[in-house]
Amino acid sequence: MVFAALSLFAGAALVWLSLWLKLRSDQCLHWPSVTGRITESRVDDEHLEMMKPILRYHYEVGGQIYVGFRASFSGYGVSRTAMDAVVKPYDQGRMVRVYYNPRNPASAVLDNTAQSDWLYWFMFGVGFFILAAYLTLR
């Protein structure tokens, strides 16, 4: 019964995450934009098991300076090649268009047209729901 409850919880969390990603991905298509500057763009591979793309940019909205880190609401994969592809278009010092959430300017992306990987997470969540049902009914 514990595994069924954990599967149900995992399924709910993943479905919630997928819906949040879908909503944000759709919303950012309509976000206003400002010009920003890339301040850091690299792949952190110091510890290969924790390798990740590092992207930071500064932008100003309403006289306040913000620091962003998200290229888009899409995932980036786990290979070095996939992570290099995330940071490659954003050389350090480059001026870029930053799309920000008008309700929360601290939330921003550089690519507002990239499709999120929400369906991937949704399917995993549904899989956990099915597992929870199986464990409960057997």
C-alpha positions as CSV (number, residue, x, y, z in Angstrom):
1,M,0.0,0.0,0.0
2,V,2.9,2.3,0.7
3,F,4.2,1.9,-2.9
4,A,0.7,2.7,-4.2
5,A,0.6,5.9,-2.2
6,L,4.1,6.9,-3.3
7,S,3.2,6.2,-6.9
8,L,0.0,8.2,-6.6
9,F,2.0,11.1,-5.1
10,A,4.7,10.9,-7.8
11,G,2.0,10.8,-10.5
12,A,0.2,13.9,-9.1
13,A,3.5,15.8,-8.8
14,L,4.5,15.0,-12.4
15,V,1.1,15.8,-13.8
16,W,1.2,19.1,-11.9
17,L,4.7,19.9,-13.2
18,S,3.6,19.1,-16.8
19,L,0.6,21.3,-16.6
20,W,2.7,24.1,-15.1
21,L,5.3,23.8,-17.9
22,K,2.5,23.8,-20.6
23,L,0.9,26.9,-19.1
24,R,4.2,28.8,-18.8
25,S,5.3,27.8,-22.3
26,D,2.0,29.1,-23.7
27,Q,2.0,32.3,-21.6
28,C,5.6,33.3,-22.5
29,L,4.5,33.6,-26.1
30,H,2.7,36.8,-25.1
31,W,5.2,38.2,-22.6
32,P,6.8,41.6,-23.3
33,S,10.5,41.8,-24.0
34,V,13.5,44.0,-23.2
35,T,17.1,43.9,-24.2
36,G,19.5,42.1,-21.9
37,R,23.1,41.0,-21.8
38,I,24.6,37.5,-21.4
39,T,26.9,37.4,-18.4
40,E,27.7,33.7,-18.2
41,S,27.3,30.9,-20.7
42,R,29.0,27.6,-20.2
43,V,28.5,23.9,-19.4
44,D,29.5,23.1,-15.9
45,D,31.2,19.7,-16.2
46,E,33.4,19.7,-13.1
47,H,31.5,16.7,-11.8
48,L,30.3,14.7,-14.8
49,E,27.5,13.1,-12.9
50,M,26.1,16.6,-12.1
51,M,26.9,18.3,-15.5
52,K,24.5,21.1,-16.4
53,P,24.3,24.2,-18.6
54,I,24.9,27.5,-16.8
55,L,23.3,30.5,-18.4
56,R,22.9,33.9,-16.7
57,Y,21.8,37.2,-18.2
58,H,21.0,40.6,-16.8
59,Y,18.0,42.7,-17.9
60,E,16.1,45.7,-16.6
61,V,12.4,46.2,-16.1
62,G,10.9,49.3,-14.6
63,G,14.2,50.5,-13.4
64,Q,15.1,47.3,-11.6
65,I,17.8,45.0,-12.7
66,Y,17.1,41.2,-12.8
67,V,19.2,38.1,-13.3
68,G,17.7,35.4,-15.5
69,F,18.9,31.8,-15.9
70,R,16.3,30.1,-18.2
71,A,16.8,29.8,-21.9
72,S,13.3,28.4,-22.3
73,F,10.7,26.2,-20.7
74,S,12.0,23.2,-22.7
75,G,14.3,20.5,-21.3
76,Y,17.8,20.2,-22.5
77,G,18.8,16.5,-22.3
78,V,21.6,14.9,-20.4
79,S,24.4,14.7,-23.0
80,R,27.3,17.2,-23.3
81,T,26.2,17.8,-26.9
82,A,22.7,18.7,-25.8
83,M,23.9,21.0,-23.1
84,D,26.4,22.7,-25.5
85,A,23.4,23.3,-27.8
86,V,21.6,25.2,-25.0
87,V,24.4,27.6,-24.4
88,K,25.9,27.9,-27.9
89,P,23.6,30.7,-29.2
90,Y,24.3,32.8,-26.1
91,D,27.9,33.9,-26.1
92,Q,29.0,35.8,-23.0
93,G,28.7,39.6,-23.5
94,R,26.1,39.2,-26.2
95,M,23.0,41.4,-26.2
96,V,19.8,39.3,-26.3
97,R,16.0,39.7,-26.3
98,V,14.6,38.7,-22.9
99,Y,10.9,37.9,-22.5
100,Y,9.7,38.4,-19.0
101,N,6.5,37.7,-17.1
102,P,4.8,41.1,-16.6
103,R,3.3,39.9,-13.3
104,N,6.6,38.7,-12.0
105,P,9.5,40.3,-14.0
106,A,12.0,38.0,-12.2
107,S,10.7,35.1,-14.3
108,A,12.1,35.3,-17.8
109,V,13.2,33.3,-20.9
110,L,15.4,34.0,-23.9
111,D,13.5,31.8,-26.3
112,N,9.7,32.1,-25.9
113,T,8.9,29.9,-28.9
114,A,10.6,26.7,-27.8
115,Q,8.0,24.0,-27.0
116,S,8.2,22.7,-23.4
117,D,8.6,19.0,-22.8
118,W,5.4,19.0,-20.8
119,L,3.9,16.0,-22.6
120,Y,6.9,13.9,-21.6
121,W,6.3,14.6,-17.9
122,F,2.6,14.2,-18.3
123,M,3.0,10.7,-19.7
124,F,5.3,9.8,-16.8
125,G,2.7,11.1,-14.4
126,V,0.0,9.0,-16.0
127,G,2.3,6.0,-15.8
128,F,2.6,6.5,-12.1
129,F,-1.2,6.7,-11.8
130,I,-1.6,3.5,-13.6
131,L,1.1,1.9,-11.4
132,A,-0.8,3.1,-8.3
133,A,-4.1,1.7,-9.6
134,Y,-2.4,-1.6,-10.3
135,L,-0.8,-1.8,-6.9
136,T,-4.1,-0.9,-5.2
137,L,-6.2,-3.4,-7.1
138,R,-4.0,-6.5,-7.2
